[in-house]
């Protein structure tokens, strides 16, 4: 406990559902193992995540699953909003909604509600504007981001700009250079940085100084849960306490954002969509295969939308901790990861709390030091782009951002 009485919680606020309990597809690109209970059990038992943003809860088959779990006593409504599993995991009930941009492109928004009743009311509004409400991340037709956000706020929900800088469905990466061109900033509760960006990069956009940043996994498989996450201090694990933290009201607050070095993300640098080769600045085609299909990188796009030459972080901005997940650590295979989990229970414990000496006892000094470097982000990287992740290639401290040269 802290002086303010808050408790530490690990949060991954963007986890997709692959299938409903009866097998209906929800997120086509997500793994079938991502069911409601599959997510809960993996997050609690392997990852150590305390709060999950169930981004596809609005789909009717998922709402059916959630209501059944409540009716059978597996899940319990939290007085402050959300659903609790065994007092160990709190579900935040959400939807990922795609809205067309004013000048083309489209952006994804994560919207969350305190309970199944308000989620159901939103489902009626959304279902009237989608071709197939059963599927995740569908385009909301004949509406705007402003109308979406106003509807959510009217139901007591919150609006998060999802993966704001990515070239695919990111507000800044795909639609506009100023948030107000798409919706009033006052309707936005927080901004999700997404893969390939961190706070330092985003704080080159002065209009974001008033916004809280969060980092989430956007998981499409169980192992990717908590690939990126954030740490909060809350009076209780509930929707309302979490919302207060995002709005910086009272003692509830975001303590830290934890994520990959941007270079490890799939869209950090501009690259050829055909072969993945990094795209040289000013080139009209790929120097490797000749293709003209360019995926503009987050770093490159930032040069167009940023109005500050150097980051200017506001006083309220929590630290951003660069961290490499265990699956990225060179030499740490599945057998060693299982040994670590057997000894220390969850990945959050291993990445945040276990001492180096205790790691040495389980995996030896060499791997323990590799894990320590991963925990503080000090790894040598090759940048990613065009949908291909970057790579960890060594354990020397990162001194500068990888470039396209």
ZISULKA-V379434 format. One record per residue. RES is the residue in one letter. PHI is phi as a letter, one per 40 degrees, with the letter a starting at -180 (NA if undefined). Layout:
RES;PHI
RES;PHI
This chain:
X;NA
X;b
X;c
X;c
X;g
X;c
X;b
X;c
X;b
X;c
X;b
X;b
X;c
X;a
X;b
X;c
X;b
X;c
X;a
X;c
X;c
X;c
X;g
X;c
X;c
X;b
X;b
X;d
X;c
X;c
X;c
X;d
X;c
X;c
X;c
X;d
X;c
X;c
X;c
X;d
X;c
X;c
X;c
X;c
X;c
X;b
X;c
X;g
X;c
X;c
X;b
X;b
X;c
X;c
X;c
X;b
X;c
X;c
X;c
X;d
X;c
X;c
X;d
X;d
X;c
X;c
X;c
X;c
X;c
X;c
X;c
X;c
X;g
X;c
X;b
X;b
X;c
X;c
X;d
X;c
X;h
X;h
X;b
X;b
X;b
X;f
X;g
X;b
X;b
X;b
X;c
X;c
X;c
X;b
X;a
X;b
X;b
X;c
X;b
X;c
X;c
X;c
X;b
X;h
X;g
X;a
X;b
X;b
X;b
X;c
X;b
X;b
X;b
X;c
X;a
X;c
X;c
X;c
X;c
X;c
X;c
X;c
X;d
X;c
X;c
X;c
X;c
X;c
X;b
X;b
X;c
X;b
X;c
X;c
X;c
X;c
X;g
X;c
X;c
X;c
X;c
X;f
X;a
X;b
X;c
X;c
X;c
X;d
X;c
X;c
X;c
X;c
X;c
X;c
X;c
X;g
X;c
X;b
X;b
X;b
X;c
X;c
X;f
X;c
X;b
X;c
X;c
X;b
X;g
X;b
X;d
X;c
X;c
X;b
X;b
X;b
X;c
X;b
X;d
X;c
X;c
X;b
X;a
X;c
X;d
X;c
X;c
X;c
X;c
X;a
X;b
X;c
X;c
X;g
X;d
X;g
X;b
X;b
X;c
X;d
X;c
X;c
X;c
X;c
X;b
X;c
X;c
X;c
X;d
X;c
X;c
X;c
X;c
X;b
X;b
X;a
X;c
X;f
X;c
X;b
X;a
X;d
X;c
X;c
X;d
X;g
X;d
X;b
X;a
X;b
X;b
X;b
X;b
X;b
X;c
X;a
X;c
X;a
X;d
X;c
X;c
X;c
X;c
X;c
X;c
X;c
X;c
X;f
X;b
X;g
X;c
X;c
X;a
X;c
X;c
X;a
X;b
X;b
X;a
X;c
X;d
X;d
X;c
X;c
X;c
X;c
X;b
X;c
X;b
X;c
X;a
X;c
X;c
X;c
X;b
X;g
X;c
X;c
X;c
X;c
X;d
X;g
X;c
X;b
X;a
X;c
X;c
X;c
X;b
X;g
X;c
X;b
X;c
X;b
X;b
X;c
X;c
X;c
X;c
X;c
X;c
X;c
X;c
X;c
X;c
X;c
X;b
X;b
X;c
X;b
X;c
X;b
X;c
X;c
X;c
X;c
X;c
X;c
X;c
X;b
X;b
X;c
X;a
X;b
X;d
X;d
X;c
X;c
X;c
X;d
X;g
X;c
X;c
X;d
X;c
X;c
X;c
X;c
X;c
X;c
X;c
X;c
X;c
X;b
X;g
X;b
X;c
X;c
X;c
X;c
X;c
X;b
X;b
X;c
X;c
X;c
X;d
X;c
X;c
X;d
X;c
X;c
X;b
X;g
X;c
X;c
X;c
X;c
X;c
X;c
X;c
X;c
X;c
X;c
X;c
X;b
X;g
X;c
X;b
X;c
X;b
X;b
X;c
X;b
X;a
X;f
X;g
X;b
X;c
X;c
X;b
X;c
X;b
X;a
X;b
X;c
X;d
X;c
X;b
X;a
X;c
X;d
X;b
X;c
X;c
